[in-house]
Amino acid sequence: MFRRGELKRTVLAILRTADGHLSNPEKAKRVIEMKGWDAADVGLARSVAEKIKDVRKRIGSAPVHKHDIDFAAGCPALGAEHVRFRVYSR
């Protein structure tokens, strides 16, 4: 379903671009749209939401910083290219 670390990067990218709090089902909906999967598949949405719940447990509730950029690979909603870089500030 997801390559190693892909869902984590995607969730972090969604959190960076979100204008407020998103529930796991809302995040799952965005992930499904980004992957180009069938948005009407309720079972898929539940499965992705559960996986997102596990990811959020692993990464914790620390705030996501806009200067720490690691966009998910090949997500048309975030840009067609894979972009991975980190900006360090003093």
Backbone as CSV, one residue per row, in Angstrom:
resi,resn,N_x,N_y,N_z,CA_x,CA_y,CA_z,C_x,C_y,C_z
1,MET,0.829,-1.187,0.000,0.000,0.000,0.000,0.881,1.260,0.000
2,PHE,1.827,1.326,0.945,2.752,2.455,1.028,4.177,1.930,1.106
3,ARG,5.097,2.652,0.479,6.503,2.305,0.630,6.959,2.725,2.019
4,ARG,8.101,2.233,2.408,8.633,2.521,3.735,8.791,4.037,3.942
5,GLY,8.133,4.558,4.973,8.232,5.967,5.318,7.366,6.893,4.480
6,GLU,6.729,6.366,3.440,5.937,7.216,2.544,4.743,7.846,3.254
7,LEU,4.019,7.054,4.035,2.838,7.594,4.718,3.252,8.645,5.745
8,LYS,4.327,8.400,6.454,4.803,9.383,7.439,5.127,10.707,6.755
9,ARG,5.860,10.654,5.650,6.197,11.884,4.925,4.946,12.579,4.399
10,THR,4.004,11.799,3.919,2.767,12.366,3.393,1.967,13.038,4.497
11,VAL,1.849,12.384,5.648,1.113,12.965,6.778,1.788,14.248,7.243
12,LEU,3.102,14.249,7.333,3.811,15.464,7.741,3.585,16.594,6.738
13,ALA,3.584,16.271,5.456,3.324,17.282,4.429,1.909,17.831,4.557
14,ILE,0.948,16.965,4.838,-0.442,17.402,5.023,-0.543,18.311,6.236
15,LEU,0.119,17.935,7.321,0.072,18.762,8.535,0.702,20.134,8.306
16,ARG,1.756,20.175,7.504,2.416,21.456,7.226,1.521,22.396,6.440
17,THR,0.718,21.839,5.542,-0.100,22.672,4.665,-1.504,22.891,5.202
18,ALA,-1.865,22.243,6.311,-3.218,22.364,6.867,-3.397,23.724,7.544
19,ASP,-4.613,24.229,7.459,-4.937,25.511,8.085,-5.453,25.352,9.512
20,GLY,-5.500,24.170,10.004,-5.979,23.920,11.357,-5.905,22.437,11.663
21,HIS,-6.594,22.033,12.710,-6.599,20.626,13.118,-7.364,19.792,12.102
22,LEU,-6.818,18.645,11.778,-7.479,17.681,10.905,-7.625,16.368,11.653
23,SER,-8.796,15.757,11.545,-8.991,14.444,12.147,-8.312,13.403,11.266
24,ASN,-8.139,12.204,11.801,-7.519,11.130,11.017,-8.304,10.808,9.753
25,PRO,-9.664,10.763,9.808,-10.404,10.530,8.559,-10.207,11.647,7.523
26,GLU,-10.065,12.896,7.991,-9.807,14.002,7.053,-8.420,13.859,6.426
27,LYS,-7.444,13.468,7.246,-6.093,13.230,6.715,-6.125,12.073,5.723
28,ALA,-6.876,11.022,6.058,-6.977,9.862,5.169,-7.579,10.271,3.829
29,LYS,-8.580,11.125,3.870,-9.204,11.598,2.632,-8.177,12.323,1.762
30,ARG,-7.351,13.153,2.384,-6.318,13.874,1.626,-5.262,12.931,1.060
31,VAL,-4.878,11.934,1.855,-3.894,10.955,1.379,-4.449,10.207,0.173
32,ILE,-5.691,9.779,0.263,-6.327,9.038,-0.831,-6.398,9.900,-2.085
33,GLU,-6.738,11.183,-1.918,-6.781,12.090,-3.073,-5.386,12.256,-3.683
34,MET,-4.383,12.406,-2.823,-3.016,12.601,-3.296,-2.496,11.379,-4.051
35,LYS,-2.886,10.191,-3.596,-2.445,8.960,-4.253,-3.268,8.644,-5.505
36,GLY,-4.398,9.334,-5.675,-5.239,9.094,-6.839,-6.090,7.841,-6.718
37,TRP,-6.338,7.407,-5.494,-7.151,6.225,-5.253,-8.629,6.583,-5.243
38,ASP,-9.483,5.560,-5.193,-10.932,5.728,-5.194,-11.396,6.340,-3.871
39,ALA,-11.866,7.590,-3.929,-12.290,8.311,-2.724,-13.599,7.766,-2.154
40,ALA,-14.351,7.015,-2.947,-15.628,6.483,-2.484,-15.483,5.158,-1.735
41,ASP,-14.308,4.587,-1.706,-14.079,3.292,-1.052,-13.974,3.497,0.462
42,VAL,-15.034,3.151,1.174,-15.104,3.360,2.625,-14.090,2.475,3.357
43,GLY,-13.922,1.249,2.919,-12.960,0.336,3.544,-11.536,0.849,3.428
44,LEU,-11.212,1.383,2.268,-9.894,1.961,2.054,-9.687,3.164,2.977
45,ALA,-10.696,4.011,3.088,-10.599,5.198,3.948,-10.370,4.797,5.400
46,ARG,-11.061,3.770,5.862,-10.877,3.292,7.243,-9.475,2.735,7.449
47,SER,-9.009,1.960,6.478,-7.678,1.363,6.565,-6.597,2.441,6.612
48,VAL,-6.709,3.440,5.748,-5.722,4.519,5.718,-5.789,5.330,7.005
49,ALA,-7.000,5.585,7.514,-7.156,6.336,8.767,-6.499,5.602,9.934
50,GLU,-6.617,4.275,9.965,-5.969,3.488,11.023,-4.451,3.567,10.906
51,LYS,-3.950,3.498,9.684,-2.505,3.613,9.480,-2.010,5.005,9.878
52,ILE,-2.798,6.023,9.602,-2.437,7.391,9.993,-2.410,7.509,11.507
53,LYS,-3.359,6.862,12.159,-3.384,6.858,13.629,-2.084,6.270,14.179
54,ASP,-1.616,5.176,13.581,-0.352,4.564,14.003,0.829,5.498,13.751
55,VAL,0.823,6.166,12.603,1.899,7.107,12.279,1.923,8.242,13.286
56,ARG,0.755,8.785,13.607,0.689,9.908,14.555,1.175,9.476,15.943
57,LYS,0.941,8.228,16.313,1.457,7.728,17.595,2.984,7.703,17.579
58,ARG,3.562,7.300,16.438,5.018,7.208,16.338,5.687,8.570,16.291
59,ILE,5.097,9.519,15.562,5.742,10.826,15.445,5.367,11.747,16.597
60,GLY,4.366,11.374,17.366,3.979,12.184,18.519,3.163,13.394,18.115
61,SER,2.976,14.275,19.069,2.148,15.452,18.820,2.990,16.713,18.743
62,ALA,4.274,16.556,18.466,5.151,17.724,18.350,4.698,18.572,17.171
63,PRO,4.843,19.886,17.291,4.426,20.748,16.188,5.283,20.516,14.945
64,VAL,4.694,20.718,13.808,5.387,20.559,12.541,5.850,21.940,12.104
65,HIS,7.131,22.087,11.857,7.694,23.376,11.490,7.703,23.552,9.985
66,LYS,7.290,24.719,9.539,7.230,24.990,8.105,8.613,25.027,7.472
67,HIS,9.684,25.304,8.263,11.028,25.358,7.683,11.639,23.975,7.507
68,ASP,10.997,22.955,8.035,11.459,21.579,7.905,10.631,20.917,6.811
69,ILE,11.133,20.905,5.601,10.332,20.501,4.452,10.789,19.138,3.951
70,ASP,9.857,18.239,3.834,10.130,16.907,3.299,8.843,16.420,2.642
71,PHE,8.572,16.868,1.447,7.326,16.523,0.784,7.346,15.074,0.318
72,ALA,6.179,14.495,0.295,6.051,13.108,-0.150,6.332,13.011,-1.641
73,ALA,6.892,11.903,-2.042,7.312,11.714,-3.435,6.111,11.586,-4.361
74,GLY,6.156,12.330,-5.438,5.187,12.166,-6.508,3.754,12.490,-6.168
75,CYS,3.499,13.378,-5.243,2.132,13.739,-4.896,1.717,14.962,-5.705
76,PRO,0.812,14.810,-6.666,0.433,15.931,-7.513,-0.117,17.118,-6.732
77,ALA,-0.759,16.859,-5.612,-1.336,17.960,-4.833,-0.254,18.840,-4.215
78,LEU,0.930,18.291,-3.989,2.012,19.053,-3.370,3.112,19.415,-4.361
79,GLY,3.004,18.956,-5.561,4.041,19.193,-6.563,4.447,17.872,-7.169
80,ALA,4.631,17.859,-8.459,4.895,16.608,-9.160,6.270,16.043,-8.852
81,GLU,7.199,16.878,-8.493,8.559,16.420,-8.242,8.737,16.015,-6.783
82,HIS,9.675,15.141,-6.560,10.036,14.781,-5.188,10.997,15.842,-4.667
83,VAL,10.603,16.486,-3.603,11.421,17.545,-3.027,11.765,17.149,-1.606
84,ARG,13.060,17.103,-1.306,13.461,16.781,0.059,14.657,17.653,0.400
85,PHE,14.447,18.546,1.318,15.548,19.344,1.833,15.157,19.888,3.195
86,ARG,16.137,20.293,3.939,15.911,20.823,5.266,16.672,22.142,5.384
87,VAL,16.001,23.127,5.901,16.630,24.430,6.089,16.982,24.569,7.565
88,TYR,18.235,24.788,7.846,18.678,24.958,9.216,18.858,26.438,9.517
89,SER,18.349,26.873,10.633,18.524,28.265,11.033,19.347,28.311,12.303
90,ARG,20.076,29.391,12.490,20.931,29.511,13.667,20.205,30.156,14.803
